[in-house]
Amino acid sequence: MPVRISYNDAEPARQADTVPFYRVLPMLARGPVDALAELGRQARGEALRLDLGPFRPYLLTHPEHVQRVLRGNSANYVREGMLWKPLRRLFGTDGILGEGPAWKSSRTILQPLFTARYVASLAEQMADAIAERIDGLDEFARSGRSIDAAEEMTDIVMHATARVLFGDKISPADGRRLAPTFDTLAASMGFRMLMPFMPYSVPLPGDRAFMNAVKAIDEVVYPLIRKARAQPDDGSDIISALCRAHDEDQAGDRQVRDDLVSIFLASTDTTAMSLTWLWPVLHAHPAVAARLYDEVDRVVGAGPARPSHVPELRYTKMVLQELIRLHPPGWVMPRMAVVSDDIGGVRIKAGSIVVTSPYATHRLDEFWERPLDFDPERFSPDIAERRHRYSYFPFGGGPHQCLGQYLFYIEAPLAVATILSRFRPVVRNPGPFTPLPSVALRPKQKIELGLVPVERTPPRPR
């Protein structure tokens, strides 16, 4: 079924097909993430409207439609509306996840700290921090005790991120205080995500835990800001850069706080959750796992992985690219239309909420062969497969594209290769593992890993 692409008034706009309340609500209740993907697959890329009573967002999954929202007419589609309400209580209204002058200011300050060249300059420090933290897993391997995959991947990534992006201004103790708040935020947002139209005067399950987590974050972040202001330096870390750029007053501190929370969560939780999904994927695909292990053994050996290894870890990169196709950290990207627009021949009225979802678009049969299969060969540099630019957008696109993509493609291979140079993680609890809607896509169930040490034959004396 061809999808009409129209962005003008040459053809009369039509109404989008509407998924009725009685059908869409049970799907979303069972699992919002998979519900969006299934609705997108059934519509084969056509624009849909979801009837949720007082809330009727559009679901746009066709790459052309996604491109229109995120890039082609991005100024018309702002990060506002009901679906942003739960996030605003965490990230605030200004800063890098906002809109307008505050967003532009934050983007200008932070962009130089996330370029490919600058991130590459941090790679040696990052490799050291990752190896240092993974050394601590030896105890689990020796004792045979399981680890919580999400907890340990978060700790590894947080340790590296705090050192290279925040100049150790976030201490290990601060990191240990922040890490549990991520889990709390993830677990407590479900009802608000499902019912964004519900006023906050009406308490929902999870509200108190969510606000307690935000308070715990603020109790760590605001003292960091006060300390950085009291001891200013010319450091290139994110905290110093933001404090130099914003006035020392309540409004300035609030914007620094909003940016720090946004960047810290984005640069840790997104990579950590991607790595968390990796282990059940490898468990379910032993041939992929065997090839990945072989590459790490050949390139890295006993480890740890160094930045010089990353260009040689070609299959590792393919695995990671396929991993974030099926498990993109930023699984949903809602926007609000400022003025009316035509997308795919459908009139999107001013004030309407549109939802784009990498998780859904990455599963469309019209753009991916066997889209539900995990197949790293899709990303082989030897296969000259042409895809629409927005059939694959795990880091978003347009002016709001995620700053952390270059960081991911250095940090994630270093972490994976260093772990696999030492251990073979084994999933000990049965799946299936289902996605939990949160800031970053994470498994709802705990993933327990056993760590089997890699036994290597010592080299023969010459």
VOGU-3710 file (C-alpha; in Angstrom, 3 decimals, decimal comma):
1> mpvrisynda> 0,000/0,000/0,000  1,745/3,212/-1,081  1,891/6,088/1,377  1,002/9,522/0,098  3,570/12,221/0,803  2,159/15,747/0,596  3,254/18,982/2,233  1,123/21,518/0,407  -2,443/22,322/-0,349  -2,415/21,021/-3,929
11> eparqadtvp> -4,442/18,017/-2,766  -7,255/18,304/-0,236  -6,179/17,117/3,185  -7,948/14,098/4,616  -8,591/12,879/8,112  -6,183/10,331/9,511  -7,547/6,874/10,269  -8,414/6,769/13,973  -7,732/3,826/16,258  -10,749/3,764/18,600
21> fyrvlpmlar> -10,462/4,112/22,346  -11,662/0,576/23,105  -8,884/-0,857/20,945  -5,930/1,424/21,643  -6,239/1,678/25,436  -5,849/-2,078/26,142  -2,866/-2,199/23,770  -1,173/0,690/25,552  -1,994/-0,794/28,952  -0,291/-4,082/27,990
31> gpvdalaelg> 2,811/-2,243/26,850  2,996/1,243/25,297  6,286/0,622/23,503  5,222/-2,497/21,630  1,744/-1,043/21,097  3,151/1,851/19,044  5,250/-0,563/16,992  2,307/-2,867/16,302  0,024/0,016/15,335  2,693/1,374/12,991
41> rqargealrl> 3,178/-2,013/11,350  -0,548/-2,482/10,868  -0,867/0,966/9,291  2,179/0,307/7,052  3,465/3,814/7,591  0,182/5,664/7,180  -0,538/8,431/9,702  -2,814/7,290/12,523  -4,731/9,103/15,204  -5,027/7,426/18,589
51> dlgpfrpyll> -8,269/8,016/20,434  -7,464/8,304/24,140  -10,525/10,265/25,074  -9,397/13,827/25,832  -5,991/13,088/24,303  -5,790/12,248/20,573  -2,200/12,251/19,341  -1,057/11,369/15,829  1,329/8,447/15,363  3,753/9,104/12,476
61> thpehvqrvl> 6,059/6,233/11,519  6,819/6,677/7,802  10,398/7,982/7,359  9,193/10,858/5,180  6,759/11,918/7,868  9,426/11,591/10,562  11,806/13,718/8,504  9,139/16,384/8,094  8,659/16,618/11,863  12,253/16,321/13,066
71> rgnsanyvre> 14,049/18,164/10,292  12,166/19,518/7,283  9,672/21,589/9,280  11,183/21,183/12,725  10,499/24,796/13,735  6,784/23,967/13,585  7,073/20,892/15,792  8,203/21,853/19,259  8,945/19,849/22,383  5,820/20,902/24,185
81> gmlwkplrrl> 2,447/19,383/25,049  1,024/16,702/27,275  3,641/14,019/26,669  6,379/16,391/27,838  4,661/17,167/31,131  6,130/14,198/33,075  9,595/14,975/31,722  9,403/18,694/32,540  9,167/17,811/36,237  12,568/16,167/35,858
91> fgtdgilgeg> 14,383/18,207/33,208  12,743/21,602/33,675  11,416/23,926/31,002  14,675/25,560/29,957  17,964/24,161/28,799  19,019/21,553/26,283  15,677/19,715/26,305  13,635/22,882/26,009  12,884/25,221/23,142  13,630/28,785/22,126
101> pawkssrtil> 16,512/31,002/23,330  17,322/28,868/26,396  17,720/25,771/24,229  19,862/27,620/21,682  22,082/28,945/24,455  22,574/25,500/25,971  23,182/23,898/22,585  25,849/26,503/21,763  27,620/25,868/25,056  27,467/22,085/24,957
111> qplftaryva> 27,911/21,307/21,248  31,736/21,734/21,273  31,981/19,176/24,083  30,292/16,479/21,980  31,932/16,796/18,562  33,551/13,705/17,078  37,016/15,252/17,451  36,564/16,305/21,076  35,041/12,974/22,119  37,932/11,171/20,411
121> slaeqmadai> 40,337/13,254/22,505  38,715/11,826/25,630  38,875/8,213/24,500  42,034/7,228/26,389  40,614/8,530/29,668  37,354/6,788/28,913  39,090/3,466/28,265  41,000/3,766/31,549  37,828/4,499/33,513  35,933/1,602/31,918
131> aeridgldef> 38,759/-0,870/32,561  39,101/0,336/36,154  35,422/-0,234/36,847  35,285/-3,622/35,086  38,179/-4,804/37,272  35,666/-4,710/40,105  33,623/-7,483/38,470  36,317/-10,090/39,197  34,797/-10,701/42,609  31,488/-11,772/41,050
141> arsgrsidaa> 33,250/-14,079/38,612  35,254/-15,737/41,397  32,289/-16,180/43,720  29,799/-17,187/41,035  27,343/-14,552/42,210  25,040/-12,988/39,629  25,072/-9,321/38,751  22,137/-7,106/37,889  22,900/-6,189/34,276  21,197/-2,786/34,387
151> eemtdivmha> 22,852/-1,855/37,663  26,354/-2,846/36,597  26,151/-1,394/33,080  24,925/1,884/34,583  27,788/1,901/37,066  30,391/1,238/34,355  29,055/3,949/32,059  28,516/6,412/34,909  32,083/5,912/36,118  33,459/6,696/32,664
161> tarvlfgdki> 31,086/9,584/31,982  31,733/11,289/35,322  35,451/11,228/34,651  35,597/12,399/31,050  32,602/14,734/30,745  32,378/16,085/34,279  36,062/16,155/35,154  35,535/14,068/38,279  33,422/16,880/39,723  30,814/14,136/40,167
171> spadgrrlap> 32,445/11,820/42,683  31,924/8,037/42,834  29,811/8,644/45,962  27,629/11,107/44,049  27,308/8,580/41,244  26,183/5,887/43,667  23,521/8,259/45,016  22,301/9,124/41,524  22,211/5,629/40,014  19,211/4,304/42,022
181> tfdtlaasmg> 17,202/7,389/41,103  17,285/6,328/37,450  15,568/3,054/38,298  13,042/4,875/40,459  12,267/7,379/37,709  11,841/4,572/35,182  9,515/2,577/37,401  7,397/5,536/38,490  6,622/7,229/35,162  4,347/4,572/33,690
191> frmlmpfmpy> 0,941/5,945/34,694  1,827/9,521/33,750  3,068/8,366/30,344  -0,167/6,461/29,764  -2,405/9,266/31,053  -0,637/12,541/30,301  -3,988/14,328/30,263  -4,539/13,624/33,967  -4,034/16,806/36,048  -1,332/16,697/38,681
201> svplpgdraf> -3,905/17,591/41,299  -5,032/13,979/40,888  -2,363/11,715/42,426  -1,357/8,636/40,451  0,715/5,602/41,471  4,380/6,486/41,195  4,010/10,253/41,687  5,510/10,339/45,168  8,420/8,069/44,210  9,080/10,202/41,124
211> mnavkaidev> 9,227/13,456/43,077  11,411/11,861/45,759  13,828/10,801/43,009  13,883/14,341/41,595  14,584/15,674/45,085  17,438/13,188/45,508  18,925/14,339/42,182  18,699/17,987/43,220  20,399/17,202/46,541  23,412/16,015/44,544
221> vyplirkara> 23,377/18,485/41,644  22,863/21,855/43,358  25,842/21,402/45,732  27,974/20,555/42,666  26,931/23,839/41,073  27,604/25,840/44,252  31,026/24,229/44,611  31,918/24,940/40,969  30,897/28,590/41,396  32,888/28,905/44,629
231> qpddgsdiis> 35,980/27,393/42,982  35,818/28,585/39,349  38,336/27,270/36,863  38,890/27,245/33,120  38,213/23,516/32,815  36,527/22,086/29,744  34,213/19,836/31,753  30,473/20,348/31,389  29,872/21,773/34,873  32,584/24,426/34,476
241> alcrahdedq> 31,432/25,337/30,979  27,810/25,793/32,061  28,676/27,753/35,208  30,857/30,163/33,225  28,062/30,712/30,721  25,168/31,343/33,113  24,773/34,021/35,750  25,213/33,225/39,412  21,602/33,660/40,417  18,535/31,500/40,901
251> agdrqvrddl> 17,602/31,513/37,205  21,172/30,779/36,133  21,581/27,967/38,649  18,274/26,467/37,528  19,366/26,392/33,879  22,720/24,853/34,819  20,832/22,281/36,881  18,423/21,440/34,045  21,277/21,009/31,563  23,367/18,913/33,945
261> vsiflastdt> 20,506/16,552/34,714  19,603/16,262/31,012  23,152/15,605/29,844  24,073/13,299/32,708  20,992/11,166/32,244  21,321/11,141/28,453  25,023/10,285/28,506  24,695/7,488/31,055  21,225/5,956/30,994  20,999/5,701/27,202
271> tamsltwlwp> 24,325/3,885/26,728  23,844/1,815/29,875  20,408/0,607/28,808  21,659/-0,288/25,324  24,390/-2,411/26,897  21,826/-3,973/29,242  19,760/-5,176/26,270  22,868/-6,655/24,621  23,197/-9,690/26,887  19,750/-11,275/26,368
281> vlhahpavaa> 20,141/-10,550/22,649  23,428/-12,470/22,530  21,883/-15,236/24,630  19,118/-15,599/22,031  21,524/-15,449/19,057  24,502/-17,738/19,758  25,911/-17,403/16,224  26,092/-13,625/16,611  27,638/-14,037/20,051  30,279/-16,463/18,755
291> rlydevdrvv> 31,326/-14,098/15,983  31,451/-11,164/18,395  33,565/-13,129/20,887  35,906/-14,170/18,101  36,440/-10,566/16,992  37,141/-9,362/20,526  39,562/-12,255/21,126  41,376/-11,471/17,886  41,498/-7,687/18,185  41,668/-7,067/21,941
301> gagparpshv> 42,883/-10,379/23,379  43,230/-10,269/27,156  42,377/-6,592/27,109  41,514/-4,079/28,213  40,186/-2,491/25,038  41,918/0,702/23,949  40,763/3,434/21,548  43,155/2,069/18,913  41,090/-1,147/18,893  37,778/0,565/18,144
311> pelrytkmvl> 38,248/0,986/14,344  39,096/-2,726/14,134  35,984/-3,795/16,047  33,881/-3,710/12,897  31,475/-6,505/13,756  31,091/-5,080/17,256  29,909/-1,826/15,718  27,471/-3,705/13,472  26,057/-5,505/16,521  25,633/-2,200/18,350
321> qelirlhppg> 23,954/-0,567/15,357  21,480/-3,429/15,105  21,028/-3,389/18,875  19,867/0,241/18,880  17,692/-0,439/15,848  15,603/-2,915/17,825  16,175/-1,292/21,235  16,665/2,444/20,612  17,224/4,245/23,926  15,083/7,212/22,877
331> wvmprmavvs> 12,054/5,150/21,919  9,551/7,998/21,519  9,953/11,608/20,337  6,734/13,603/20,772  6,195/17,076/19,349  3,419/19,669/19,234  2,398/21,433/16,014  2,596/25,228/16,332  0,596/25,913/13,160  -1,419/23,563/10,955
341> ddiggvrika> 0,500/21,426/8,498  -0,038/18,663/5,919  1,791/15,369/6,441  1,126/12,496/4,082  -2,019/14,210/2,899  -3,312/14,428/6,476  -4,087/17,798/8,016  -2,300/18,207/11,351  -4,068/21,034/13,144  -2,244/23,575/15,265
351> gsivvtspya> -1,859/22,369/18,847  -1,973/18,689/17,901  0,504/16,254/19,407  2,444/14,085/16,968  4,430/11,074/18,112  7,428/9,715/16,245  9,032/6,526/17,493  12,323/4,983/16,327  11,149/1,755/17,968  8,125/1,698/15,643
361> thrldefwer> 9,755/2,976/12,436  12,652/0,529/12,809  10,113/-2,303/12,667  8,310/-1,372/9,448  8,285/-4,152/6,850  8,219/-1,566/4,071  11,737/-0,375/4,973  13,404/-3,342/6,659  13,627/-6,939/5,509  12,629/-9,255/8,369
371> pldfdperfs> 12,457/-6,233/10,693  11,873/-8,222/13,884  14,977/-10,384/13,386  18,276/-9,409/14,977  20,723/-9,323/12,066  23,920/-7,229/12,342  24,671/-7,935/8,674  22,209/-5,145/7,794  24,980/-2,752/8,764  27,877/-4,474/7,046
381> pdiaerrhry> 29,980/-1,886/5,192  30,240/-4,469/2,389  26,503/-4,272/1,733  25,570/-1,193/-0,249  21,971/-1,118/0,937  20,299/2,234/0,468  17,830/3,268/3,123  15,816/6,368/3,714  17,742/8,634/6,083  14,891/8,527/8,588
391> syfpfgggph> 14,178/4,816/8,413  16,935/4,596/11,059  17,143/7,401/13,598  18,136/6,022/17,012  19,577/9,421/17,965  16,759/11,507/16,540  17,460/14,047/13,844  17,403/17,663/12,836  18,435/20,516/15,153  17,539/18,503/18,269
401> qclgqylfyi> 19,577/15,438/17,307  21,118/13,794/20,370  24,519/15,222/21,222  25,757/11,880/22,524  25,947/9,769/19,371  29,728/10,118/18,950  30,194/9,334/22,617  28,099/6,174/22,228  30,167/4,805/19,339  33,370/5,070/21,359
411> eaplavatil> 32,124/4,305/24,857  29,907/1,321/23,981  32,534/-0,628/21,948  35,146/0,002/24,637  32,803/-1,302/27,338  31,633/-4,349/25,366  35,122/-5,329/24,242  36,649/-4,898/27,703  33,922/-7,004/29,323  34,259/-9,737/26,703
421> srfrpvvrnp> 38,047/-9,750/26,935  37,613/-10,864/30,545  34,258/-12,642/30,834  31,491/-14,427/29,015  28,264/-13,037/30,532  25,530/-15,675/30,826  21,862/-14,762/31,311  20,665/-16,743/34,310  16,986/-15,858/34,499  14,517/-16,658/31,755
431> gpftplpsva> 12,930/-14,043/29,532  11,173/-12,765/27,703  12,376/-9,294/28,641  9,846/-6,630/27,743  10,438/-2,890/27,308  9,485/-0,456/30,035  8,509/3,041/28,869  10,795/5,554/30,515  13,239/8,296/29,610  15,448/5,619/28,054
441> lrpkqkielg> 14,126/2,252/26,925  14,924/-0,342/29,576  13,833/-3,913/30,284  10,966/-4,198/32,732  12,402/-7,397/34,207  15,713/-7,676/36,025  18,409/-9,356/33,902  20,675/-11,548/36,021  24,097/-12,281/34,557  26,694/-14,802/35,575
451> lvpvertppr> 30,264/-13,895/34,643  32,356/-16,784/33,362  36,077/-15,888/33,219  37,732/-16,266/29,817  40,519/-18,823/30,072  43,370/-17,967/27,767  46,263/-20,207/26,889  49,521/-18,461/27,882  51,908/-17,926/24,991  54,583/-20,580/24,543
461> pr> 58,105/-19,483/25,494  60,369/-18,976/22,525
//
